[in-house]
Amino acid sequence: MARIQAETNRSSDTHLLTVPLPPEWDVDLYLKDESTHPTGSLKHRLARSLFLHALCNGWIRRDRPVIEASSGSTAVSEAYFARLIGVPFVAVVARTTSRQKIELIELHGGRCHLVETASEVYETATRLAHETGGHYMDQFTYAERATDWRGNNNIAESLFAQMARERHPEPAWVVATAGTGGTSATIARYVVYTGRATGICVADPENSAFMPGWREGDASVTTPVSSRIEGIGRQRVEPSFVGTAIDRMIRVPDAAAIAAVRDLAAKAGWKAGASTGTGLWAAYRIVSEMVAAGRGGSVVTLLCDSGERYTETYYSDAWLESAGLDIAPYRRRLDEFHRTGTLG
């Protein structure tokens, strides 16, 4: 506990970046840059909370491994905290996980156990924990309950504090994406707890069960194919996804998400992963609606991790072609948006 608390004291807050928009729109767009955490992603906050939660519950034991089912970024951060407190770490990840993420897990002292498909990670992690006497961290169940959503330096408290002196200090919308659903649950609960009028939107990629499950009010919804956007979108509605706490969902095509981050890199110099692009496309949609309605205000979304982890995928034209993704139409729509405020 002391080592993790000391690490928290050493860590500074993440930046709130302003995305350039024409001032006459009277709409401000912000990116909460979570890539500046020591392990390079939004999941650093989650991993810290999960380790504190598990330690306080007595679930982590000396010399026994911590095991996690992950699409990559959470495992990177959990490997970091496992090494910090001196326990082994095993990440169960699909073979499709980017090579850069696997190397980062190993860099922080973790070991990767590869499975063929993303749907296999849960059962395999459970089995490995049983066989080794270790602890299955299970981010997909505990993400929403491990984080103190009332405050205590969570992402929502940080975000709203940073917005306090902006010209539209209370965002009209905060746009998040969902891998576990823990981040959207934390922000949504904090908004209600502090009496704010901010809407919470979750942007969801193709092949994810979250949006159909939310729309139909059915947590048993599943999809046959896993998401191509690493870190978000699941084939099942995860236990940590609190659909009743959010106000809106927007389905974002994978090609649109990738077009958005490439456009962001070209125009602002910030290179991010496609989960960021999913949220950014949805944020642009909301900004477009506000401009059309003549309604001023602010919108905040998240820069989840760095694009350097995806040089062989989302920033590779060869990978896009092999995946059958054509981003050109979405780049044209973004050009139109930047000129007119209409996303199309």
SVG drawing of the C-alpha trace seen along z (x, -y; Angstrom):
<svg xmlns="http://www.w3.org/2000/svg" viewBox="-35 -34 47 60">
<polyline fill="none" stroke="black" stroke-width="0.4" points="0.0,0.0 2.8,-2.4 4.6,-1.9 1.5,-2.5 0.6,-5.6 4.1,-6.9 3.8,-6.3 0.6,-8.4 2.4,-11.2 5.1,-11.2 2.6,-11.4 1.3,-14.7 -2.1,-15.4 -2.7,-14.9 -3.1,-17.8 -6.4,-19.1 -5.6,-20.0 -7.7,-22.4 -8.6,-21.2 -8.6,-24.2 -12.1,-25.1 -13.2,-28.4 -14.0,-30.9 -17.3,-32.0 -18.8,-28.6 -18.7,-29.4 -18.0,-25.7 -14.8,-24.6 -13.5,-21.0 -11.0,-19.5 -8.9,-16.3 -8.0,-15.0 -4.6,-13.6 -4.2,-10.4 -1.2,-9.2 1.1,-11.2 0.7,-8.7 3.9,-6.7 2.5,-3.7 1.2,-5.8 -2.6,-5.4 -5.9,-6.0 -5.6,-2.5 -2.9,-3.7 -5.6,-5.1 -7.6,-1.9 -4.7,0.3 -3.8,-1.7 -7.4,-1.5 -7.6,2.2 -4.4,3.0 -5.5,0.8 -8.9,2.5 -7.4,6.0 -4.8,5.3 -7.4,3.9 -9.5,7.0 -6.5,9.3 -6.7,10.9 -3.0,10.4 -0.6,12.7 3.2,12.6 4.9,14.6 1.6,15.5 0.9,14.0 -1.7,11.4 -3.4,12.4 -5.5,10.2 -7.6,10.6 -6.8,7.6 -6.7,6.2 -3.3,4.7 -3.2,1.3 -4.6,2.4 -2.1,5.2 0.8,2.8 -0.3,0.7 -1.0,3.7 2.5,5.1 4.0,1.8 2.1,2.0 2.8,5.7 6.5,5.1 6.2,2.1 4.9,4.3 7.0,7.3 4.6,9.9 4.6,11.8 2.2,10.7 0.6,12.7 -1.5,11.0 -3.9,13.1 -4.2,11.3 -5.4,12.2 -2.8,12.8 -4.1,9.8 -2.9,7.4 -0.3,5.0 3.3,6.1 4.2,2.8 1.7,3.5 3.1,7.0 6.6,5.6 5.5,3.0 3.9,5.6 7.2,7.6 9.2,4.4 7.4,3.8 8.2,7.4 5.0,9.1 4.5,12.3 2.0,12.7 -0.2,15.7 -1.6,15.5 -5.0,16.9 -6.5,17.1 -9.5,14.8 -10.5,12.0 -13.5,14.1 -11.1,16.7 -9.3,14.3 -11.8,14.6 -11.9,18.4 -8.1,18.7 -7.4,16.0 -9.7,17.8 -8.1,21.1 -4.5,19.8 -5.4,18.2 -6.8,21.5 -3.8,23.5 -1.2,21.1 -3.0,20.0 -2.8,16.4 -5.4,13.7 -7.5,12.9 -7.8,9.2 -10.9,9.2 -11.0,5.6 -14.2,6.2 -16.1,6.9 -14.3,4.6 -13.5,1.5 -16.6,-0.4 -16.4,0.5 -12.6,0.2 -12.5,-3.5 -13.8,-6.1 -16.3,-7.9 -17.1,-10.6 -13.6,-12.1 -10.2,-11.2 -8.3,-12.4 -10.3,-10.4 -10.5,-11.4 -13.8,-13.2 -12.7,-15.3 -9.5,-16.2 -11.4,-17.1 -13.9,-19.4 -11.3,-21.2 -9.3,-21.9 -12.4,-23.2 -13.2,-25.7 -11.6,-28.8 -12.6,-28.0 -15.2,-30.2 -17.7,-27.3 -16.6,-25.7 -19.4,-23.1 -19.2,-20.9 -22.4,-20.3 -21.1,-16.7 -18.3,-14.5 -17.6,-11.8 -15.9,-8.5 -15.4,-5.1 -16.0,-1.7 -13.6,1.2 -14.7,2.2 -17.2,-0.7 -15.5,-1.9 -14.5,-5.3 -17.9,-6.3 -19.4,-5.0 -17.0,-7.1 -17.6,-10.3 -21.4,-9.8 -21.7,-9.1 -19.5,-12.1 -21.7,-14.4 -24.8,-13.3 -23.1,-13.4 -21.8,-17.0 -25.1,-18.2 -24.0,-19.1 -26.0,-19.2 -23.3,-17.6 -24.4,-14.8 -22.4,-11.6 -22.0,-10.0 -20.3,-6.7 -18.8,-6.2 -18.8,-2.6 -16.9,-0.9 -18.2,1.7 -18.7,5.3 -19.3,4.1 -22.1,5.5 -22.3,2.3 -24.5,0.2 -27.1,2.9 -27.2,4.0 -27.7,0.4 -30.3,-0.3 -32.3,2.9 -31.8,2.8 -30.4,6.4 -27.1,7.2 -27.0,10.6 -26.4,9.3 -23.3,10.7 -21.6,10.2 -19.9,12.9 -16.8,10.8 -14.4,8.9 -13.7,5.2 -10.8,4.0 -10.3,1.0 -7.9,2.2 -9.0,1.4 -12.7,0.7 -15.7,2.6 -16.4,6.1 -18.3,9.1 -20.4,9.1 -21.8,6.4 -19.2,6.3 -20.4,6.2 -18.6,2.8 -20.7,1.1 -23.4,-0.9 -25.7,-1.7 -28.3,-3.4 -25.8,-6.1 -25.1,-7.4 -27.3,-9.6 -26.4,-8.7 -24.4,-6.3 -23.0,-6.9 -21.9,-4.1 -18.6,-5.1 -17.3,-3.2 -13.8,-1.9 -12.6,-3.7 -14.0,-7.0 -12.1,-6.5 -8.9,-5.9 -9.5,-8.9 -10.1,-11.1 -6.8,-10.3 -4.8,-10.6 -6.6,-14.0 -5.7,-15.0 -2.1,-14.1 -2.0,-16.1 -3.7,-19.2 -2.6,-19.4 0.5,-17.1 -1.0,-14.8 -0.7,-11.1 -3.2,-8.9 -4.7,-5.4 -8.0,-4.6 -9.9,-4.4 -9.3,-8.2 -10.5,-8.5 -13.7,-6.7 -14.4,-9.3 -13.2,-12.2 -15.5,-11.3 -18.5,-11.2 -17.4,-14.5 -17.2,-16.1 -20.7,-14.8 -22.0,-16.5 -20.1,-19.8 -21.7,-19.7 -25.1,-19.4 -24.4,-22.3 -23.2,-24.5 -26.3,-23.7 -28.5,-24.6 -26.6,-27.8 -25.8,-26.5 -22.5,-27.5 -20.7,-25.4 -17.9,-22.9 -17.3,-19.2 -14.6,-17.1 -13.3,-13.7 -10.3,-11.6 -6.9,-11.0 -6.6,-7.4 -3.1,-6.4 -0.3,-7.3 -0.4,-6.4 3.1,-5.1 1.6,-1.8 -0.1,-1.4 2.4,-2.2 2.0,1.2 -1.8,1.1 -3.9,-2.2 -1.1,-4.2 -0.1,-1.7 -1.7,-1.9 -0.9,1.7 -2.7,2.8 -5.8,0.7 -5.9,2.3 -5.6,5.8 -8.4,5.0 -10.6,3.6 -10.8,0.2 -11.2,-2.9 -10.7,-6.1 -10.7,-8.5 -14.5,-9.2 -14.2,-10.0 -11.2,-12.3 -13.3,-14.3 -16.1,-14.5 -13.6,-15.8 -12.3,-18.4 -15.9,-19.6 -16.5,-19.7 -13.4,-21.9 -14.6,-24.3 -18.3,-24.5 -19.0,-22.9 -21.1,-20.2 -19.8,-16.6 -22.2,-15.2"/>
</svg>
